[in-house]
């Protein structure tokens, strides 16, 4: 089962007092990793990411509320993998013994900062997707990766045509992917196809734990359908080929999270039981109601 959470930080923490109140929910040692950013939007995205990670742990193990094992959000320890840099939560053995039958296997976070806009009405999103299964399931690590991208070209220093051309002969997209990206007649749709393929690359690489340092040309995504995504359908027909071999153990999903964002999700070892439970529904977090009023 996948838990999907989205938090729009654009309207949040726009005074120093509000920001400090939210920041104080985190462990003191973590706070400098949030406040180190110069731009307010980047600080808010970092804060939102840290809060969402602890929120999902609390939802799985204490129903989203303080408990004897999780008295505060700051008591939840998030670590980073030394090689990939991915954040993760290692469930303590004593908590596993008391869990309600579900275990947090893996999660991944992504965000997007619309740098071209300073308006609170333009979403500035942090998203998190968590892989949760029955505690009785005997399985290797079940991985998940997610990436959030814009739906339009928003880089003012270059045209959309020039932006696309930078990827034509790059080490990012395969020849098959370039053909798919350039298949729509409209330039705007080509940009959308480029972003969907980019999101798939990122989500897959984050799931395998290598970020974007692997050989991207060895990873080839096929059957990306822009029309289905634009109709806000959950498209799970995408296939990935690695070194020319189709890898059926990966479930890939692309969709439209808002009018401004596409999202891609990659999960491995996907079972029929998990697919039957999957609805594709996103839960939009209300910071004041879902986090601050409960954990402050």
Secondary structure, DSSP 8 states (H G I E B T S, - for coil): -EEEEEEE-TTS--SHHHHHHHHTTS-HHHHHHHHT-SSHHHHHHHHHHHHHHHHHHHHHHHTTS--SS-SSGGG---EE-TTT--EE----HHHHHH--SEEEEEEEEEEE--TT---TTS--EEEEEEEEEETT---S---EEEEEEESS---TTS-HHHHHHHHHTSSSS-HHHHHHHT-SSSHHHHHHHHHHHHHHHHHHHHHHT-TT-S-GGGEEEE---HHHHHTT--B---EEEETTEE-TTEEEEEEEEETTEEEEEEEES--HHHHHH-----EE--IIIIIIHHH-
